[in-house]
Amino acid sequence: MNKENTIVDHLQKNVMRQFGKQINTATDCINLASLLTQKFNTNISAQTLRRFFGLIKSTSESSQFTLDLLSKFFGYEDFKDFN
């Protein structure tokens, strides 16, 4: 496992801790997307979160926007600050 994957795994765990539950279903992702939209007045799709949490396959890495937003969710300025 490379360093980037380890950091993203850590980010996933922190987001779930802040959210208050495991992210295991599409409904969890819908609820998290709604919470993020309300909290940060920005849009992130449940589908993006499903890819981030490995609920659906993806051939690409998460975008900087996604990593930054999820880092902000638990108090960091952005993903670079979290990293």
C-alpha positions in Angstrom: 0.0 0.0 0.0 1.4 3.4 -1.0 1.5 6.5 1.2 -1.4 8.1 -0.7 -3.7 5.1 -0.1 -2.8 5.1 3.6 -3.7 8.8 3.9 -7.0 8.3 2.0 -7.8 5.3 4.3 -7.2 7.6 7.3 -9.4 10.3 5.8 -12.2 7.8 5.3 -12.0 6.7 8.9 -12.0 10.3 10.1 -15.0 11.2 8.0 -16.9 8.2 9.3 -16.0 9.1 12.9 -17.2 12.7 12.3 -20.4 11.5 10.6 -21.0 9.2 13.5 -21.4 5.9 11.7 -19.8 3.5 9.1 -20.5 4.4 5.4 -21.8 1.0 4.1 -24.7 1.9 1.9 -25.9 4.2 -0.8 -28.3 5.7 1.7 -25.3 6.5 4.0 -23.7 8.4 1.1 -26.9 10.3 0.3 -27.2 11.4 3.9 -23.5 12.4 4.1 -23.8 14.3 0.8 -26.8 16.2 2.2 -25.0 17.0 5.4 -21.9 18.3 3.5 -24.1 20.3 1.2 -25.8 22.0 4.1 -22.6 22.5 6.1 -20.5 23.9 3.3 -23.1 25.3 0.8 -21.6 23.2 -2.0 -22.6 20.1 -3.9 -21.0 16.7 -3.7 -22.9 13.8 -5.2 -23.7 10.6 -3.3 -22.2 8.8 -6.3 -18.8 10.5 -5.7 -19.0 9.5 -2.0 -19.8 5.9 -3.0 -16.7 5.8 -5.2 -14.6 7.4 -2.4 -15.7 4.8 0.2 -15.3 1.9 -2.3 -18.9 1.0 -2.5 -18.7 1.1 -6.3 -15.6 0.5 -8.5 -13.6 3.4 -9.8 -10.7 3.6 -12.1 -9.6 7.0 -11.0 -8.4 8.7 -7.8 -10.7 11.1 -5.9 -10.6 14.7 -7.0 -8.8 17.4 -5.1 -12.3 19.0 -4.5 -13.5 15.8 -2.8 -10.4 15.3 -0.7 -10.5 19.0 0.4 -14.2 18.9 1.2 -13.9 15.8 3.3 -10.9 17.1 5.1 -12.8 20.3 5.9 -15.6 18.2 7.3 -13.6 17.4 10.4 -11.7 20.6 10.9 -8.8 20.8 8.5 -8.3 23.7 6.0 -7.9 21.3 3.1 -6.4 17.9 2.2 -2.9 19.3 2.2 -3.4 20.5 5.8 -4.8 17.0 6.7 -1.9 15.3 5.0 
